[in-house]
Amino acid sequence: MTPQEHQQPRGRLDPTVGKARAMVGALLGLKTTGKNRVVENPPLILVGCSGGPDSLALAAVCAFFARRGEVRVGAVVVDHQMQDGSAEVAQATATQLRGLGLEPVLVRTVDLKHDGVGPEAAARAARFGALEETAREVGAAHVLLGHTLDDQAESVLLGLARGSGTRSLAGMRERRGSYLRPFLGLRREETLAICDALDLEPWHDPSNQDPAYLRVRVRNNVLPFLIDELGPGIAESLARSASILGHDADFLDELAATEYEKLVERGASNGENAGEKGDLGQIWLAEDALRGLAPALRMRVLALAAVELGGVQPSLERLGAAEKLLEREGSAGPVQLAGKVSAYRQPRNQAGPHQGASYGKLVLRRNT
């Protein structure tokens, strides 16, 4: 099917397709109507596409803007190798995307590294790694993801179930770095309608119906129960709460980043200063200064140190265990954080770079 066959007859644009175009256009700063604006070197954007209804609908909507010539649109299909036949699904998806007129369309096969996390987290890490690497290779300005309002509502409920903090309850952001999620205001059923209107053939991932995954149980059991008990607007209410909390979390993250740079002292694995080439193996944080921070900032500062050392975002439980080291009661550690990073309380008679022997420090170290 050619890209022209996907265009709606003039005057007969499907309203859901029009709504989706407006969402994408608003986020990219592009018009959906009027005369095309000639762009000599249009920027390239990539769509992360699994072949499912959400990401396929997003790719088709983005293809409209590519035809207008104001932006180039490509796609990345990530094969996680988690199911038999995944390579064939990835290639079929790539063929359909090329039929929409997207270029380049690249298939990336990844190997999952669990590192103590579950399969979903491992797949997410591998997927984003492949997206980031591909975006750098081709010089893409943005990577667009097809998450919907339903995905956002599920994320908030998962955060509540796990006892997570503000950042987790804030769900996914519409814009974070080079990643854009224009469909966070669109329902999943609307992406299915877009696929139907544009004669697309989405792939339906069987894992999306596997009750072994907590997200699937939230989708198929918890949300329908809440809708029955609280009314049909519960998904929108959860997404609205995520948006409000997102602004709060952004503000706290900015404050924490400022405090972190005031406190952090970086060292190599051997305990010396980290050289100009990096070799970052340890981070020292002054205990007194950490204690003086508000709890919301202190936890974020500890998380920033763990992530800078190459770890993943620690859980609140692990961060709380590291924070208890500041009480100077009981064990001095180490406390194991996610991503092979540990934290311990440095005795006052030991000094790090440029620090006196009486300097009390919390040390985070990358485990080798």
C-alpha positions in Angstrom: 0.0 0.0 0.0 1.5 3.3 -1.0 1.6 6.4 1.2 -1.0 8.1 -1.1 -3.5 5.3 -0.4 -3.3 6.1 3.3 -4.4 9.7 2.7 -8.0 10.4 3.5 -10.1 11.8 0.6 -10.2 15.6 0.8 -13.0 16.7 3.1 -13.4 13.2 4.7 -10.7 13.2 7.3 -11.4 10.8 10.1 -12.0 13.0 13.3 -9.7 10.7 15.4 -7.0 11.0 12.9 -7.4 14.7 12.8 -7.2 14.8 16.6 -4.0 12.8 16.6 -2.5 15.0 14.0 -3.2 18.0 16.1 -1.5 16.4 19.1 1.6 15.6 17.1 1.7 19.0 15.4 1.4 20.8 18.7 4.3 19.0 20.2 6.5 19.4 17.2 5.4 23.0 16.4 4.0 22.0 13.0 0.7 23.0 11.3 -1.8 20.4 10.1 -3.6 22.8 7.7 -2.7 25.5 5.3 0.1 25.7 2.8 3.2 23.7 3.3 6.2 25.6 4.7 9.2 24.8 2.5 12.1 23.6 4.6 15.5 23.1 2.8 16.9 20.7 5.4 14.0 19.4 7.4 14.9 17.8 10.8 14.6 14.1 11.3 12.4 12.5 13.9 12.2 8.9 14.7 9.2 6.9 15.9 9.8 4.0 18.2 7.5 1.4 16.8 6.7 -2.1 18.0 4.1 -2.7 15.4 1.3 -2.5 18.0 -1.8 -0.3 17.5 -0.4 2.7 19.5 3.0 3.1 17.9 1.8 2.1 14.4 -1.0 4.8 14.6 1.7 7.3 15.7 3.9 6.4 12.8 1.0 6.8 10.4 0.1 10.2 11.8 3.8 11.3 11.6 3.9 10.2 8.0 1.4 13.0 7.2 3.9 15.6 8.4 6.7 13.9 6.4 4.5 14.2 3.2 4.2 17.9 3.9 8.0 18.2 3.7 8.5 20.1 6.9 10.1 17.2 8.8 11.6 13.9 7.9 10.2 10.8 9.7 12.0 7.5 10.3 11.4 4.7 12.7 13.2 2.2 14.9 11.8 -1.3 15.5 13.3 -3.0 18.5 13.3 -6.8 18.5 13.7 -7.8 22.2 13.9 -11.5 21.3 11.5 -12.4 24.1 9.1 -14.5 21.9 9.4 -17.0 19.2 9.0 -15.3 15.8 10.0 -11.8 17.1 12.4 -11.3 14.2 9.6 -11.9 11.7 7.3 -9.5 13.5 10.0 -6.8 13.5 10.6 -7.2 9.8 6.9 -7.2 9.0 6.5 -4.0 11.0 9.4 -2.4 9.2 7.9 -3.3 5.8 4.6 -1.7 6.8 6.4 1.5 8.0 8.3 1.8 4.8 5.0 1.5 3.0 3.8 4.6 4.9 6.8 6.5 3.5 9.0 6.5 6.6 12.7 6.6 5.9 15.0 5.4 7.4 13.3 2.4 9.0 15.8 0.5 11.2 15.4 -2.8 13.0 17.5 -3.2 16.1 17.9 -6.6 17.9 18.8 -6.4 21.6 20.0 -8.8 24.2 18.4 -8.3 27.6 20.6 -7.8 30.7 18.6 -8.4 33.8 21.1 -7.3 36.4 18.7 -8.2 39.2 15.6 -6.6 37.6 12.6 -8.2 36.1 12.0 -8.9 32.4 9.9 -5.8 31.8 12.6 -3.5 33.3 15.3 -5.3 31.4 13.4 -4.9 28.1 12.7 -1.3 28.8 16.4 -0.6 29.5 17.5 -2.4 26.3 14.8 -0.7 24.2 15.8 2.8 25.3 19.4 2.0 24.9 18.7 1.0 21.2 16.6 4.1 20.6 19.2 6.4 22.0 22.0 4.8 20.1 20.1 4.9 16.8 19.0 8.5 17.3 22.7 9.5 17.7 23.7 7.5 14.7 21.2 9.1 12.3 21.2 12.5 13.9 17.5 12.5 14.9 16.2 15.6 16.8 13.5 13.7 18.6 12.2 10.1 19.3 8.4 9.8 19.5 6.8 7.1 21.6 3.2 5.9 21.3 2.2 5.8 25.0 -1.5 6.6 25.6 -3.6 8.0 28.4 -4.4 4.4 29.3 -0.7 3.7 29.7 -0.4 6.7 31.9 -3.3 5.6 34.2 -1.7 2.2 34.5 1.6 3.7 35.4 0.1 5.7 38.2 -1.7 2.7 39.6 1.6 0.7 39.4 3.4 3.4 41.3 0.7 3.4 44.0 0.9 -0.4 44.3 4.7 -0.3 44.7 4.7 2.5 47.2 6.7 4.7 44.9 7.4 8.4 45.3 6.3 11.5 43.4 8.4 10.8 40.3 6.8 7.4 39.8 3.3 8.7 40.5 3.9 11.4 38.0 4.0 8.7 35.3 5.4 9.5 31.9 6.1 13.0 30.8 5.0 14.4 27.5 8.4 15.8 26.9 11.6 14.5 28.5 14.9 15.2 26.9 14.7 14.1 23.2 11.7 11.8 23.9 8.2 13.0 23.0 4.9 11.3 23.8 2.2 13.2 21.9 -0.5 10.6 22.5 -0.7 10.9 26.3 -4.1 12.6 25.9 -5.4 9.8 23.5 -7.2 6.7 24.6 -6.1 3.3 23.5 -9.3 2.6 21.7 -8.7 5.8 19.6 -5.4 4.4 18.4 -7.3 1.3 17.3 -9.7 3.5 15.5 -6.8 5.3 13.7 -5.4 2.0 12.5 -8.9 1.0 11.2 -9.4 4.3 9.5 -6.0 4.2 7.7 -6.2 0.4 6.9 -3.2 -0.4 9.0 -2.5 -3.9 10.3 -1.2 -3.7 13.8 0.4 -6.6 15.7 -1.2 -7.5 18.9 1.5 -8.6 21.4 0.3 -11.7 23.2 2.3 -10.7 26.3 -0.2 -7.8 26.7 -2.7 -10.4 27.8 -0.4 -12.5 30.0 -1.6 -12.2 33.6 2.0 -13.0 34.8 2.7 -9.3 34.2 1.5 -6.9 36.9 0.7 -4.2 34.3 -1.6 -6.7 32.5 -3.5 -7.4 35.7 -3.8 -3.7 36.3 -5.1 -3.2 32.8 -7.5 -6.1 32.6 -8.7 -6.4 36.3 -7.9 -3.3 38.4 -8.9 -0.5 36.0 -12.2 -2.1 34.9 -13.0 -2.7 38.6 -12.3 1.0 39.4 -14.4 2.1 36.5 -17.3 0.0 37.7 -17.0 1.4 41.2 -15.9 5.0 40.7 -17.1 5.9 37.2 -15.8 5.9 33.6 -13.6 9.0 34.1 -11.1 7.2 36.4 -8.4 6.9 33.7 -8.6 10.6 32.9 -8.4 11.4 36.6 -5.3 9.3 37.1 -3.7 10.9 34.1 -4.6 14.4 35.4 -3.0 13.6 38.8 0.1 12.4 37.0 0.3 15.7 35.2 0.0 17.7 38.4 2.6 15.6 40.2 4.9 15.8 37.2 5.3 19.6 37.7 6.0 19.1 41.4 8.5 16.4 40.7 10.3 18.5 38.1 10.6 21.3 40.6 12.0 19.1 43.3 14.4 17.5 40.8 15.8 20.9 39.8 16.3 21.8 43.4 18.0 18.4 44.1 20.3 18.8 41.1 21.5 22.1 42.4 22.1 20.8 45.9 23.9 17.7 44.5 26.4 19.8 42.6 27.1 21.7 45.8 27.8 18.5 47.8 29.3 16.0 45.4 33.0 15.1 45.4 34.0 12.6 42.7 36.8 10.0 43.0 38.3 7.2 41.0 38.0 3.6 41.9 41.3 3.7 43.8 40.1 6.5 46.0 42.0 9.3 44.2 40.5 12.2 42.4 38.7 11.2 39.3 40.8 12.2 36.3 39.9 14.3 33.4 39.1 11.1 31.4 36.6 10.1 34.0 37.3 6.8 35.8 34.5 7.7 38.2 34.2 4.9 40.8 33.3 6.7 44.0 31.3 9.7 45.1 31.6 11.4 48.5 28.7 13.3 50.0 29.2 15.3 53.2 27.0 13.8 56.0 26.2 17.1 57.8 25.1 18.7 54.5 23.0 15.8 53.6 21.3 15.8 57.0 20.5 19.5 56.5 18.5 18.8 53.4 14.7 18.4 53.4 13.9 14.6 53.1 12.5 15.0 49.6 15.8 16.5 48.4 18.0 14.2 50.4 16.6 11.1 48.7 16.9 12.6 45.3 20.5 13.6 45.9 21.3 10.0 46.9 19.6 8.8 43.8 21.5 11.2 41.6 24.8 9.8 43.0 23.8 6.2 42.3 22.8 7.0 38.7 25.9 9.0 38.0 28.0 5.9 39.1 26.2 3.9 36.4 23.4 2.4 38.5 19.7 2.5 37.9 17.2 4.6 39.8 17.2 2.9 43.3 13.9 2.0 45.0 12.6 4.1 47.9 13.4 1.1 50.2 17.0 1.0 49.1 17.3 4.8 49.3 15.8 4.8 52.8 18.4 2.2 53.9 21.2 4.3 52.6 19.7 7.4 54.3 19.7 5.5 57.7 23.4 5.4 57.5 23.4 9.1 58.3 22.0 8.3 61.8 25.4 6.8 62.7 23.7 4.0 64.6 24.3 0.3 63.9 26.0 -0.9 60.7 28.1 1.5 58.7 27.1 -0.5 55.5 27.5 -1.2 52.8 23.9 -0.9 51.6 23.4 -2.4 48.2 21.6 -0.2 45.7 20.2 -1.2 42.3 22.6 -1.4 39.4 25.7 -2.6 41.3 26.2 0.5 43.4 26.7 0.3 47.1 26.7 3.0 49.9 28.5 3.0 53.2 29.4 5.4 55.9 33.1 6.4 55.9 34.8 6.4 59.3 35.8 9.9 60.4 39.4 8.9 60.5 39.5 8.2 56.8 39.8 11.0 54.3 38.9 11.3 50.7 40.3 13.8 48.2 41.0 17.2 49.7 39.2 16.2 52.9 40.4 16.4 56.5 40.5 13.3 58.7 37.5 14.4 60.8 35.3 14.9 57.7 32.1 12.7 58.0 31.1 11.4 54.6 28.7 9.0 52.9 30.4 7.1 50.1 28.7 5.6 47.1 30.9 3.2 45.2 30.5 1.4 41.9 31.0 -2.3 42.5 33.5 -4.0 40.2 
